[in-house]
Amino acid sequence: MKRCLSLVTALTLSMLCFASQAPKIQTPSPEAMVPFLIAVSHVKQFYVKDASDDKLMAGAIRGMLQELDPHSSYLDEKALKQLSLTTKGNYVGVGMVLSVDHKSLKVITTLKDSPARKGGIKNGDYILAVNNKPMIDTDIDEAVEMIRGKPGTKVTLTVANKNDKSPRKITLTRKKLDVANITGRILSDHFAYIQIVQFQKNTARDIKREYQTLAKQAKLQGVILDLRNNPGGLLEEAVDVSDLFLDANKLGKDKTIVYTKERDNMVHLREKAKTLDMTQGLPIVVLINNGSASASEIVAGALQDYKRAVVIGTQSFGKGSVQTLLPLDGVSAIKLTTALYYTPKGRSIQATGIKPDITVEEMAFKEKDEKDEVLAFLTQMREKDLHNVLANGNGKSAEAKKAHEEISAEKDYQLHEAVNIIKAINLIKAQKAS
C-alpha cells in the first residue's frame, strides 16, 4: 500500500507516493558491481583531492537516477527537509515549476503573481545559468536549491526559448509565495468562470463554495473551468474536483476518474466518482495549455473522456508519471518513478498530454494607439449611448442593466472563444428543445 499525492513544490513537479512499508532489497550481481568498485578504488587512490565515501556514494546514486528519467532523483538530508516543508504549503522562491528536457532545465509554468511571471519568465524558457553558473546537465534538485533562498534575496537567471535571438538575463527577488487556490466570477450571459491555480488542500471544497456563491448571483447558463498554467497539486483534490462535475449515477458501472499501472502492468490505484454533478448538467468548457500538467491533466482527461466538457486551448504538458519516495538511511531518500496514470478510457497522459477537442492558440494583438481607441468607441456607439435617450415602446428604460464582465478577444482570446463555444452549445440545446 502507498499513500499518494501529486506535489507541486516551489520549483519541481512530481506526483508522489509514500511507501508504507520497506521494499525488498534487490542487489545487482557481483559481476555487475566489479567495474563500479574498481572505479571507486581508482578515485580514492588517484583523484587529485581526497573524496569522502559519503560524497562518492551520493554522487553515484544521483547519477544513476539521472539516467532513468527527468523526475527520478536523489534527496539528501537538506532536500528531504525542504520537501517536507513544501508539502505543508510553505513556499519561498520565485514561483516557477521546472522539469528536465534533453538534460536542460525547462520552465513548465510560472505561478500567478510570482516574481518569475512578473519578471518576464515564460512557459517553455530554458534556464541556461543561475547566478552565471551553467545549468546544462545539472541535477534538477541541485538547481532548485540554487534558485531557492531567503525572502528578499536576489537570484539572476539566464534564460532563452526558441523565439529568442539571444539569451535574456533576468534578476528576481525571492519571496514567500501565498498562492490562492481559485478565483471565480460571472462572465457575460451568466457563465461562471472558475480558475484553478493549482490543486492544494481543500480546492474541491473551495470550488463548490465559489460555485454556490456565483449561482446565487445569477441564473447560471454554463461553466468555464480554467486550468491553463496549472502545474498540478494534490491528486485527491484533482479527483474530488472531477467528481464535482460528474454524475456518478450516469457513468455506468466503472465510474473511474483515474487509475495507475506499475511495471507489472497491473492496476494499483483506481479512484472513482461518487457524487452527483453540482451543476446539474450545465455545459462546461475546460481551458488547457502547455502549462497544464499532472493533476490538471487528470481533471481535463476525466471530463473529456466522459464527454462532460469540451476541452479547448492547446495540448497539455504530458506529466503522467507517479514518483514514490523511498527512504535510504533515515536522513536521505530517492524519488523514483514507479507508475503511470491513465484517464477513464485508458489513455496514458505521459509525454503526450491531453489533446483539446478544439485547438485555440493564444493570440497576441498589437497595442492600439489613441486613434484606434477613438475609432473603436465611435463605431460601437448605439442609440442607448446618446444623451437624453428616449425609453423604448415597451415601457422599459433604455438605460441598460449593468452587464457582467465581457471578455474581449484582445484581452484573452482563448477565454473569449470558450464563451462563444458555450453560447453555441446552449443555442443548439434550445433549438433541439423547440
N, C-alpha and C positions, 0 to 999 in steps of 0.2 A: 504493500500500500504506500501511496505517496500523497503528500499534501501539495497541491499545485496552485500557483498563481502566475499570472503574466505580469512582469515587472518592468516599469519604465523608470530607470534610475535617472539621476540628473543628466547622465550623458550616454548610457548604453541601454540597449533594448534586449530583453530576454523574457521568455515565458518559463518561469522557474517552477520546478517541483522539488520538494524537500523529501529525501529518502527517510522513511520512518524506521528502517532497520538497516544494519550494516550489510553491504553486499558481500557475496562470497569472494575470497581472494583468488584471482586467476593470474598466475605469473607467466612471463614468456619462457620459452625453452632455454636451458643453459647455453645451447649453441648460439641462439639469437642474442644473448647477453654478452657474449665474449667480445665483439667489437666495441660495444659501449664501455665495458670495463677497461679494455685496453686504452680507449680514448681518454677516459678519466685518469688512468695511470700516467699517460703521456702529459696531460695538462698539469698534474700535480708535480711531475718531475721537471718538465722543461719550460713551462709558461714563465714569462718574464717576471711575473709577480706571484706572490702567494695567493692561492684561491681556496677559500674555505669549502668544506664538504657541503655545507648548507647552501652556499651560493651556487655551486655546481649543480646540485640536485634540483634546486628551484628553477634554474635556467633550463635544465634538461626537461623538466615537466612542462614548463611554459612553451618550449619549442615543440615538444611532442603534440600538445593540444593545438598549437597554431597550425600545424599541418593538417588537422582534421577538418575544420570548418570555421567560419568567421565568428561563431558565437560560443565555442568552447574555449575556456581559459582557466588559468591558474590564479587563485586568490590567496595572497599571503595574508598575514595577520592584519595588516593595515587595511587592505582591500576588503577583507571579510567584515571588519568592523564598519567600514563605510557602507557596505551592502546592507548591514543591519539597520543603519540609520536611514537609508533611503526607503527601505520597506516600511518605515514608520512615518514617512512623509516629510522628512527633514531634507530640504533641497538647498544646497548652496553651490552656485556655479554661474554659468552664463546662459543656460537654458537650451541646450542642443541635445538631440538624440542621434547617436552615431552608430554606424555599422562598419564592417570591413568589406571593401570591394577591390579585388585584384591587389591585395596586400597594401591598400591605401585606405585611409580613414575617410568615410563619406558621410555627409550630413543627410539623415533621413528627413528630419524636420526640425523646426525651432518652435519653442513654446511661446504662446501668446504673451505679449508684453514683456518678453525676456530681453536681457541685454543683447543676446545674439540676433534676435529678429530686429530689434530697433537699430542695431549696429550695422545691418546690411548683410548678415549671413543668409544664404539662400539654400532651399532644398536642392540637393544634388551637388553642392560645393564639396570639393575635396580639400582636406586640411593638409597642406604641404609642410607646414612647420608650426611649432608652438614656441614662442619666445626665441625665434630664429634657429631652433633645433629641428632638423629634418624629421618628418614623421613617416617616411616611406618604410614599410616593413616593420613598423613599431607595434608591439603588443597593445591591443586596444585598452586594456586596463591600465597600462603604464601611461598611455596618452591621456586617459581620463584623469589620472592622478595629477598630471601636469596642468591640465586645464582647470581643474578644481582649485579651490583655495579659500582663504578667509574673505568674508564680505568686505567690500571696499577696495580690495587689491585689484591690480590690473593684469591682464594677460593679452599678449599680441599674437594673433593668428594670421598666418599666410595661407590664403585660400585661392582656389580657382575652380571654374567649371568649364564645360565645353563651349560656352559662349564668350568666354573671356579671351582677350588678346594677350593679356599678361596677368600674372598673379596680383591679388589685392592683399594689402596689409591692413588688418582691422584690429584696433585695440579696444578691448571690452573691460568693463568693471564688473567684477563678480558681486553677486548679491544673493540674499536669501529669497528663494522663489516660492511665493504662495500662489499656486495655480488654482484658479477657480475651476470646479468640475464642469459646470454647464452655464450657458446663457440662453435665455429664451425671450421671445417677443412675438407679437402678432403682425403679420405682413398684410398687404392688401388682399382683398377678397377673403378675409378671415382664415388665412392659413397660419398655423402655428409653426414657428421656426425655432428649433432647438439645436444648439451646437454643443457637442461634447468635446471638450478639450483633451481629456484623457480619462481613462476608466479608473477612478480612485474609489476608495471605500465610500459606500452609500450613494454612488452615482445613480443607480436604478431608482432608489428611493427619492432622490432629488428630482429626477426627471418626471416621475409620477406626480410629485407635488407641483412642479412647474407646469405640467400639462393641465392639471386640475385648476390651477390659478388662471391660466390662459383661457380655459374653457368657460370660466365664469365671466370673462370679459367680452366674449363674443361667441356666436354660434359657429364653431369651427367647421371648416369645409375640407381640411386636409392638413397633413403634417410634412414638414421638410426636416429631415434629420441630417445634420451637417457633421460628417466625420473627416473632413479634409484636415490634413496635417495632424491627425490624431495618432500618436505613436503606439497606442495600446494602453495597457494597465492591468488591472485585476481581472483574471479570467472569469471568476464567479460573477463579477459585475457585468461583463460582456454577455454572459448567459442570461442574467436577470433582465438586462435591457432588451435583449432579443425577445424574451418572454413577455415583456410589456406589450409588444405589438403583434404577438401571435395568439391565436385562439387554439388552445390545446385540444379542444373538442372537434376541431376541423382538420387536424393534421393526420388522421388515421392512427394506426397502432404504434407507429415508430416514435413520432414526436421528437426526434433527435434535433438538437441545436448544434452540437459539435461533438466530435469524438477523436481520440488519438490512437495511433498504432505505433508499437515499438519494433525492434529489429526482428522479432518473431512474426511480424505482420499480423499480430492479434490485437484486437481492440482492448485497451486497458483503462480507458476512461470514456464514459458516454454521459453527456448532460442533455436533459430532455425538457421540453416545455411542460408547464404545469398549470398555468393560469389562463385567464381569458384576455382577449385583446382590449386594452383600456380605451382605445379609440372607437371601438365598436364598428370596425370596418372602414374607417375613413381612408382615402387614398394617401399613400406615403411615397415620398421621393427621398432616396438616400444619396447624399453627395460624398464622393470619394476622390482622392488624387494620389499621386505617388508618395505623399507623406502619410497616407493612411496605412497603418501596419498592425500586425498581431491581433490584439483584441478587437480593434475596429474592423478588421477583415472578417472576424468571426460573426459580428453583427450583420455586416453587409452581405456576407455569404449566406447566412441563415434566412434573412428576409428575401434575398434574391431566389434562393432555391425553392422556397415555398410560394413564390410569386406574390408575396405580401407587399413588396415595394418595387418601384422602378429605381434601379441604381444608375446614376448618371455621373459624369465627370471624366476622369482619366484613370488608367489602370493603377491599382494599388501597389504597395511596395513588395509584397510577397514574403513576409516573415511568417512562415508556417511551421516552425520547429519549436520543440519543447526542450528546455535545459533542466537537468537535475543537478542539485547541489550535493556533492558527495564529500564528506569530511575526510581529512587525511590524518591529522595528528592532534586535533583539538584546537589548533590555532590557525590552520590553513585548510583550504578545500579546493576542489576542482568543480568548475561549472561545465557539465558535459551534455552535449546534445543526445537525447535518448529517445525522442519520438517526434512524429509529425502529426499535425492535427488536420482534420477533414471537415468539410461542410456536410450538411444533412444528406446531400445527394452523392457523397463520396468524392468530392473534388479536393485534391490536395492544393493548398494555397502556396506551399513552399516554392519560391523562386518564380512563380507565375502570377501570384496575386489574384485579385478579383477584377474581372473584366466588366466594365459597366455595360448595362443594357443599351444605353445611348451615350456615345462619346461626346463630351463637350469640353473642348480645350479652354484653358484660361486665356483671356483676351486682354491685350494691353492697348489702351486707347491714348492717342496723343492728347496732351493737355490743351484745353480750349483757351483762346485768347479772349480779350474783353469783347471784341466784335462778335465772336461766336456766341458768347453768353447773351448779348443783347438780341441777336438774331433768333436764338432759341426761345427766348422769352416772348418775343413778338409773334413768332409762328405758332406758339402754343396757347396764345390768348383765346378765350372764349367769351361769349355773351355774359356769363355769370361773373367774369372778372371785371366788368365795367362798373364805373361809379354810378350809384343810384339805380341799379338794375331793377326792372320790374319783376314781380313774382310771376310764376307760371300760371296757366289757366286752371290748374287743378287745385289751386289754393295753397300750394306748397311754396315755401320760401326758396328763392333762387340761391340763397346762401347755402352752399353745400355743407353737409355734416363733415366734420373733420375726419378724414380717412386714416386708416392705419398705414404703416410705412410702405412706401413704394420703393421697389428695388430697380434701379436703372441698370442697363447693360454696361454702362461705363463704370459704375461703382463695383459691381460684382456680376460678371457675365454668366458664370455658372449658376449662381443663385437666381438670377433673372430667368434663365432657361428652366430651372426647377419649378418656379412659379408658373411659367407657361405650360409646362407638362401637366401639373396638377389641374390647371384650368381646363386643359384638353380632356383629361380623364373625367372630370365632373361633367363636362359638356356631353361627352359620349354616353355617360350614365343617364343623364337627363333625357337624351334623345331616345335611348332604349326604353326608358320608363314610360315615355309618352307614345 
